[in-house]
Amino acid sequence: MIVPVVLAGGVGSRLWPLSRALLPKQFIQFPQQQGSLFQATLRRLDGLGNIADPLVVCNADHRFLVAEQLRLLGVKHSTILLEPMGRNTAPAIAMAALSAQHLSAKQSAQDPLMLILPADHVIANIPALHAAILQAESLARQNRLVTFGIVPDAPETGYGYIEKGSQLEHKATFNVSRFVEKPDLETAQAYLASGNFLWNSGMFMFTASQYLDELLQFAPDIHASCVAAFAAIESGDDFEQIPTELFASCRSESIDYAVMEQTASAAVVPLDAGWSDLGSWDALWQAQNKDDEGNVCSGDVLTADVVNSYIQSQSRLVAAVGLEDVVIVETADAVLVANKAKVQAVKKIVEQLEASNRRESISHTVVSRPWGSYQSLAAGDGYQVKHIVVNPAASLSLQMHKHRAEHWTVIKGAGLINCDDKEFVLHPNESTFIPLGSKHRLTNPGDEPVELIEVQIGDYLGEDDIVRFEDIYGRAK
């Protein structure tokens, strides 16, 4: 069996303002895509027939996003490893390998064969991907560390490259001659013309033991840190929490630098399957269907004399006139306007937002929670108004606030309310008052979402003014 290991810990800052720290690009459904990029990563494995339950490595802040998106896919059994902070791909894959070995030992199974998949790729030709995976499987079972090299169709300067070495006995597979950093344009043109270079996709296949053995040889400090962290891992019903202090001591390093550039066992399988890593708005424009003027437009958009542009609206009308090669992305709280050739620099805007501690780098106006979502509608001195959506069979924690009282008015569905020693149901157009300091909870026992308007009044309205007593999502202290 092949164990899919999905690396879902990226931030995707170059796709701001759609991608943000609490909702990065891998969990977003982009126009013309079915489901999120994370979901598509697993869905494209359908039909291979020898795929085990997935193992996901993600940031602890995204644990409920991952669990919900797996539930929507119908994935009932998975392992979700929670990183307290990012330490790049070499430690992430090491933690996944240790977890895969642990699960395999419990099941008395053979050395697990891992397929490493970043969660933010687009691949158009699924049969070609499956064929490449089967080629890689044969090599990986011979203790090779296999990477997938993308057959280039342009002199791309935003990717690293892999130079093919000698051909292997398996058809169209090669030893790796060397890995090359992102080149300048002239060098990239030479690579493309030679026909001997592939883009580095960040996808791999190898056995867990082979990877750990090579990591021990070439990066023993990372190996030791990960072994120590895994030994102290905190297991819950749904998640595996990697200990913060032990993982923080691990060196941050990519698998390329730590292992692949050092090993003599690297092999590459060329992949020509309409691949993109959606690393920028320009890449998203290239990957999507365009109208007769070369535009990709979604949402409420009107154009006149606009060509070769990407325009997306989420919350209002966007009108564009007389533009060429631009990106316009509108959300409820931010608008990006950029030259399509300069969109890699969007990351600089995110850095400015982070330096100013602005929330636009962190979250949208609609904020996901394990039980649903909330959106701040209005706020002022001593008050805040929210629209809250509670999913079917979901429940807020039993909690209290030290600085605010709340008024709840249900606008859709029926919510079960607990407030101190009272329990009752609120229907649409009914309301209740939650006094300051009261223990309270809202539960949705029905099959449809419950929506309500919450008016908060108090001297402090921050999200950290919550004392949890019980919580089905494990957030109570």
N, C-alpha and C positions, 0 to 999 in steps of 0.2 A: 504493500500500500504506500501511496505517496501522501505525505503530510503537508498540506498547504500552510505555509507560514506567512501571514499577511503583516507586513510592516506598515502600521497605520499611525506612526507618531509624528509625521511632518506637520509644519505650520502653514505652508503655502502662502507666504506673505506677498509674493508677486502677483497673486490673484485677488488682492485687496481692491475694492471694499467688500467683495462677496465672501472671500475667505478671511476668517478672523481666528484669533487664538482659541476661542471656545467653540468655534464651528469652522474648522479648517477645510480645505478644498476636497479632501478625500471623502467627506461626509455630505457634500452638497450635490444636489441633482442639477446639473447644468442643462441649458436648453439642448434639445435634440438627443438627450441621453435618457436611458431607461434606468431609473434608480440612481443612487450615488455612485461615485467612482469606486468606493469601497465595496459596495454590493456587486458592481460589475466585475470586480476582480475575482470574486468567488463564483459568480454566475457563469463566467466564461469557461470554468472547469467542468461544467455539466457535460456529460457524454464521454468523459475519459474512462469512467467505469472502475478505476482503482484508486479513488481518492478517499482519504480518511477524513475524520472530522477536523475542521480548521483550528489552527492555533494563531491567535491574534496578539500582536505586541502593540500597545498603544499607551498614550499618556493617561495618567490616572484621571485627569479632568474630563476625559472623553469616554469613560467606562460605560456610562448609560447610553450614550450615542451608539457605541459599538453593540451593546446588548440589544437595543431596540432594532437596529438595522439588521442584525442577525435574526431576530425574531421575525421580522417582516419577510426575510428570505426563507423562513421555515427551518432554519438551522437550530436544532434542539440541543445538540451536544457540541460544545466547543470549549477551548481553553483560552481565557483572556488574561494575558500577562500585563500588569499595570506598571509602567515606568514612572517613578516619582519625578524624574527629570530626564531629558534627552541625553544620551551618551553615544549617539551615532550608531551605525549599523553593526559594527563588529561586536559590541557588547549585547545589543538587542538580539542578534542571531545566536550568540552564545547562550543567552537565557532561554531562548526558544529551543535550542538543541538539548540543553539540560532538562527542560520540561518534557520534550518529546521522548528522551531516554527514560525518564521517570514513568511516564505513562506506558511506554512500551514494556518496561520491566514488570509493571503491575499486570499487564495482559499476557506476559510470557511471549511477547512477539519479538521479531528480529530487529536488528539495528534500524531505526527509523530513517527513511529516505525523505529528505526535506526539500520542498519546492519553495524558494524564497521569492515572494511577490510584493513589491511596493504597492500600496493601496491607491495610488493616484495615476495609474496608467490607462491609456485608451488603446485597445487593440481591435482592429476592424475585422481581420481575417482569422476567425476562430479555428477552422480546420488546420491552417498553417501553424498556429500556436500549438495545437494538440500534437501535430507531427513532430515539431521541435522538442516538445516535452518528452515524447517517447524516445527520440534520439538521445536526449540528455539522460534519461533514466538508464539506458544501457551503459553509458559511460560512467555515471555516478555509482553504479553497482560494482564497477571495477576500481573504486576508490579514487576516482577523479573528482576534482572540484570544477564543476561545469558552470560556465556563465553563458548567457544568451547575448549575442552581439547583433545589433540591428543593422540590416543592410542599408547603407545610407543612400539617400536620393538627392542630397544637397550638401554643399560645403558648410555644414553647421558648426559654428564656433561656440555654441552653448553646451555641448556634450563632450565628455571624455571619449577617447577612441581605444580600440583593441586592435593590435596588429596580429593577423593570422600567421601562425607558424606552419610547420609541416602538416600535411593532411593525415588524418588518422584512418584506421581501417574501416571505421563506421562512415558511411557515405556522407560527404559534405560536412564533416566535423574536423576540427583542427586543434593542434596544440596552440597555446597562447605564446606568441613571441614576446610581446610586451604590452603594457598599458601606457597610454599617453594622456597627459593632461589636456584640458581644453585648448585647442590651437588658435593661432590667429587665422585670418581669412586665407592668406596665401598658402599656409601649411594645410589648412582644411581642404583647399582646392586640390593640392597635390595628393592628399590622402584619397580623395574621391576618385581622382583620375587613375590612381594606381590599382584600384579594385582590391586592395589587400587589407583594407581597414574597415572596421565595423564600429558603430556607436556602442558605447557602454550603457546597457539598459538598466543595470542594477538588479537584474533577475538572476537567480542561481539555483543549482540543484546539487546536492551532495548528501552523504549520510551524516547523521549527527556525530558519530564517533570520529569520522575523518576530519570534519571541520574542527572539532574540539582538539584533536591531536595536533593539527596544523597550528591552531591558535596557541596551544601550549608551547609549541616549538618557536613560533615567531613573535608572539606577544604574551609571554608568560604572566605578566602583571595583570593584563585584562582577564586572562583565564582564571587566575587566582581570585580576583575580585568577584567575578561572576559565580564561581563555585561557592564562595563564602556567602554571597547574596542569596543564591538559590537555596542553600542549606537553611537559611533563616526566613524563607518566604512565608508570608501570611496567607493561608488559604481560607477562602470564604465559599459560600454556596455557588457564587457565579464568577468570582474573580480571584486571581492570584496576585497579591500585592507585594511587589519587590521592596525590601526594606530601604528606607531613604538613606540612612547614614552609610550603609555598606555600598549601595550603588553609587552614591555621590563620590566615593573614594575611587571609583573606576575611571581610568583614563578614557576620554572621548576620542574615538577613532573609527574610521570607516573600514569596512571589510576589505576594500581595495588596498589601502595602505597596510593594514594589519596582517593580511593573509595573502590575498590574491597576487599582489606584486612580488611576494617572497617565495611562494610555493613553486615546486617543480611539477606539480600535479594538475595545473590549470589547463582546462580545455574549453573551447568555445564552439557553440552551435549557432550558425547564422540564422537569423529570424527575419523574414520579409513578410510582414503581416499587418501593415498599416498602423505602426506603433507611434504613440506620442506620450510624453510624460506630462503634458499640459502644465508646463512650467511657467507659462506667461499667457497674457491675453492674446498675443500674436499666435501662440501655439493653439489656443482654443479656436481662434478664427480659422486657422489652417485646417483644423480637424473637422469643421462643421460644414454643412451644406450652405451654399451661398445663393443669393438671388441673381438676377441678370446683371446687376451692377457690381457684383462681387461683395455684397454686404451680407453680414449675419446680423439679423435684428430679432429681438424677442421682447415681449411685453408691449406696452402702449407706446409705440414708436412711429413717428412720421418723418419722412426724409424728402428732400428735394435737392437734386444735383449732388448726391453723396455717393462715393464709390470706394470699394475695397476697404470697408470699415466694419467695426464690431460695435454694435449699440444694443445695450440691454437696459430695460426699465423694470423696476420692481413695484413701485408705489405711485407713480404719476406719469403723465404724458411727457415724453422727451421728443423734442422736435429739433432736427439738424438740417442745416442748409449749407450747400457749397463747400463740402468737406471731402477730403481724400486721405486714406490711410490713417484714420484716427480710431481710438477706442473711447467709448463713452459708456460708463457703467453707473447706473443710478440705483441707490438703495434708499430706505426711509430716512437715513441719517447722514448720508455721504454721497458725493458725486465725484467720479474719477473722469478726467479728460486728459488723454495722452496721445502723443504721436505713436503710431503702431510700431515704428522702428525703435522706440525708446522705452518700451514697456518694462524691460528688465529693471529700469530705475524706479519702478513703483515701490520696490523694497525700501528705497530711501525715504519715501513718504511714511511708510510704516515705522521706520526707525525714529523719525521726528515725532510721530504720535506717541510712541513708547517713551521717548525722552521727556515728553510733556505730560505723561501719565494720563493720556486721554483714552476714554473707554472705547472709542471707535476702532482701536487696534485689537480690542479684546472680544467684544460682543456686539451683536446686532440689537435693534430695539426689541425684537422678539428673541427671548432667551429660553433655550431648551432646558428642561428639568426632567428627571427620571419619571415623573408623574405626568408630564405634559409640557406646558410652556406658559410664559407670561410676557406681556408687552406693556411698557410704561406709556400711558396715554397723555398724562399731564403731570407736572410737578411744580411746586412753589414752596414758599416759606412755611414749613410746618404741615405740608400735605403732599400726597402723591396718589394718582389714580392709575390702576392697572387693569388690563383685560387678562383674565386667567382662564386657561383651558386645562381641564383634568381628563386624562384619557380613561377609557373604559377599564374597570377593575383596578384602577390606580388610586393612590391615596397620598395626601400630604402627610408629613410627620405629625405626631402629637407634639405640640410645641407651645411656647409662650413668647411674648415680647416684653422687654423691660421699658421701652421708650415710646411705644405707639399702641393706639387702639385701631380697630378696623371695622368698616361697614361692608357687608357682602350683599350683593343683589344678584340673584341667579337670572340669566337671560336665556339659557338653553339647557335642557336636561334636568335631572333631579339629583341633588347632592345630599348625602347623609352628613349631618353636622353633629360634631361633639363639641360642647363648650362647658367646661367644668363638669357638673353632674347632670347636664341635660343632653339628650340625644333627640334629634328631630330631622325631618326631611324638608328641604327647600325646593320649590318648583319655580318655573319662570315667573318673573314679576313679584317674587317674594324675597324678603331681605331679613338680615339679622345683624346684631351689633356684637362685636367681640371686644370686651373691655380689656384695658391694659392689664397685663399680668395673668390673664385667664389661660388655662390650658385648653387648647382647641385643635380640631382636625377636621378636614373635609375629605370625604371618601366618595368615589363614584362607583356604586354597585351595579350600574346599568351597562347597556351595550353601546351607548352613544356617548360622545364627549359631553362633559358638563362645562358650561361657560358661565363666568360671572364677572361682574365689575367689582373691584375692591378699591375702597377709598381708605387710605391710611392717614391718620392724623397723630402727630407727636413731635417731640423735639429732636428726634433722630430717626431717620427712615432708611438706614443702610441695610443691605442684605445680611450683614453679620449680626443683626439684632434678632437672633433666633436661638432659643434654648430648646433642644430636641430631647424628648423623653422616650419616645418609641419611633422607630422608622423601619419600614419594610425594605428599604434600600441600603441599610447598614450605615446610615450617616449619624445616628445618635451616639453620643459619647458614653 
